[in-house]
């Protein structure tokens, strides 16, 4: 009889707790990163944009430019919405942007105009004129400070060349100032602000490419990782409980020295010991066979979002990490030809979306 009473009491207790759990409401925010792949306008400017002009190799007309903007807006509008509680990204890091003007054109697109995106952007010293930026929904995020932090790298830092020098050739060339030996590349963008009243710090990256070969260019990305770590350490010194998100196209995988050693990114949440430790959910995703880009039929995840320890845990009274994903819906994928299965990128005949799939994480917070 006592056993029956105990079981009955347990069932009632479980039912009550389940009901209470179901009554809880949560805010779910999408935080994303997307390489826009050559978002150029059609105006000839001081940067090396000749390829992306109506008279250039890509025959980049106003019609193609408008189609590219519409394509990107479609992706942004749908990013993260597979979870019904979430909407389009409240924070969206981006790269391969020619100037602020193209972002102003983008946020006015009908598919995302109602999101009322604000823009944080600086012109970088990259010779091709491609920059990083942060878009944010003004309703949810209020920036309080932002700064572009230069990455100083020099040709003398290069490693030994690869046997197959052309293996990783790309249109994202690195150019040297021969008077100083400096290699000009993208700055790292640091934005601090309040996400629905909670302070967060976001670093947006586009690290040096693998032009000339992975091994030869690796020291450049290792320097980028070291700068990223320095920025995060400075934030932790100011506020030991700083919530930090670092995101970008790193041109390296989660397993490379630039990420694993220079940043010190961890594969498992359990490895995080100090508030400055960084968790990389995309390392496991790579181990599981996922990819954000492909080269010679080999996939990798160069696009990553990493978070500091203060985003980890079960206490949902503040924003916490829930899960991560790669947005690779069928409409973003090439369906025919040599590059079947690859991201549907720009071509000479038609604007695509990007040669990278976007990535995202969900942050969740209980509504009191």
Secondary structure, DSSP 8 states (H G I E B T S, - for coil): -HHHHHHHHHHHHHHHHHHHHHH-EEEEEEEEEEEEEEE--SS--SSS-GGGSTTSTT---HHHHHHHHHHHHHHHHHTTTTSTT--S-SEEEEEEE--HHHHHHHHTSTTTGGG-EEEEE-----TT--EEEEEEETTTEEEEEEEEE---EEGGG-----SSGGGG--SS--EEETTTTEEE---EEEEEEEETTEEEEEEEEE----TT-HHHHHHHHHHHHHHHHHHHHHHHHH-TT--EEEEEE-SS-TTSHIIIIII--BSSGGG--STT-EEEHHHHHHHTT--SEEETTEEE--EEEEEEGGG-SS-TTS-EEEEEEEE--GGGB--SSTTTTSB----SSS--S-SS-EEEEEEEEEE-
